[in-house]
Amino acid sequence: QKEVEQNSGPLSVPEGAIASLNCTYSDRGSQSFFWYRQYSGKSPELIMSIYSNGDKEDGRFTAQLNKASQYVSLLIRDSQPSDSATYLCALASGRAARQLTFGSGTQLTVLP
Amino acid sequence: ETGVTQSPTHLIKTRGQQVTLRCSSQSGHNTVSWYQQALGQGPQFIFQYYREEENGRGNFPPRFSGLQFPNYSSELNVNALELDDSALYLCASRSGGAPADTQYFGPGTRLTVL
């Protein structure tokens, strides 16, 4: 079992809709979770961090964490074509939780 | 722009050759991590350097090695290249002691092994 699992997609949503991206993880001791966005040919950029159970909102993005179910999600409201990218779920791991363990990513396309 | 730079941008090598990739960390950052991202996959942690010492390593063979210099720039060396080494190699820098999400990724080096 992979440490971080994501649906690879591709996921397509119409412009203005809500995009829902999901991620599960295997290590119950994980404490810190992140969502990165990666445009084609570019490096990942951090869009959300979440550490506590519940929801965390930042603009059009909402991250949700459920440690009991080992589940993290990202909701993108009012999706825009510029949101089309691969979204990577990651958690902090290793010595002192300084390294990132990534899922394989979900490719999102927002259709105009 | 994150302030982290990598060179070269693209590189083509043949199987069995050796390659050196370079990373300049953001000003003030003394920790550099390297990741390998194969096509269609997420980045995988290779190793991390803090103040010129390796202080964390992922599941990569010894032919992947690195260095960090006094100015905190870093090199990734890969010996005896294999076809599966073809990937985007990313470096990320942060301040020592800072949490994982404060690291900034460079633009990457695309390595193709033929």
HADDOCK unambig.tbl for C-alpha pairs under 7 A between the chains (distance, minus, plus):
assign (segid A and resid 42 and name CA) (segid B and resid 107 and name CA) 6.16 0.50 0.50
assign (segid A and resid 43 and name CA) (segid B and resid 105 and name CA) 6.36 0.50 0.50
assign (segid A and resid 43 and name CA) (segid B and resid 106 and name CA) 6.62 0.50 0.50
assign (segid A and resid 43 and name CA) (segid B and resid 107 and name CA) 5.26 0.50 0.50
assign (segid A and resid 43 and name CA) (segid B and resid 108 and name CA) 6.51 0.50 0.50
assign (segid A and resid 44 and name CA) (segid B and resid 105 and name CA) 6.76 0.50 0.50
assign (segid A and resid 88 and name CA) (segid B and resid 42 and name CA) 6.85 0.50 0.50
assign (segid A and resid 92 and name CA) (segid B and resid 100 and name CA) 6.18 0.50 0.50
assign (segid A and resid 95 and name CA) (segid B and resid 56 and name CA) 6.85 0.50 0.50
assign (segid A and resid 97 and name CA) (segid B and resid 100 and name CA) 6.91 0.50 0.50
assign (segid A and resid 98 and name CA) (segid B and resid 99 and name CA) 6.12 0.50 0.50
assign (segid A and resid 98 and name CA) (segid B and resid 100 and name CA) 4.83 0.50 0.50
assign (segid A and resid 99 and name CA) (segid B and resid 100 and name CA) 5.97 0.50 0.50
assign (segid A and resid 100 and name CA) (segid B and resid 45 and name CA) 6.93 0.50 0.50
assign (segid A and resid 100 and name CA) (segid B and resid 100 and name CA) 6.63 0.50 0.50
assign (segid A and resid 101 and name CA) (segid B and resid 44 and name CA) 6.78 0.50 0.50
assign (segid A and resid 102 and name CA) (segid B and resid 42 and name CA) 5.45 0.50 0.50
assign (segid A and resid 102 and name CA) (segid B and resid 43 and name CA) 6.12 0.50 0.50
assign (segid A and resid 102 and name CA) (segid B and resid 44 and name CA) 6.90 0.50 0.50
assign (segid A and resid 103 and name CA) (segid B and resid 42 and name CA) 5.48 0.50 0.50
assign (segid A and resid 104 and name CA) (segid B and resid 40 and name CA) 6.89 0.50 0.50
assign (segid A and resid 104 and name CA) (segid B and resid 41 and name CA) 4.41 0.50 0.50
assign (segid A and resid 104 and name CA) (segid B and resid 42 and name CA) 4.18 0.50 0.50
assign (segid A and resid 105 and name CA) (segid B and resid 41 and name CA) 6.73 0.50 0.50
assign (segid A and resid 105 and name CA) (segid B and resid 42 and name CA) 6.01 0.50 0.50
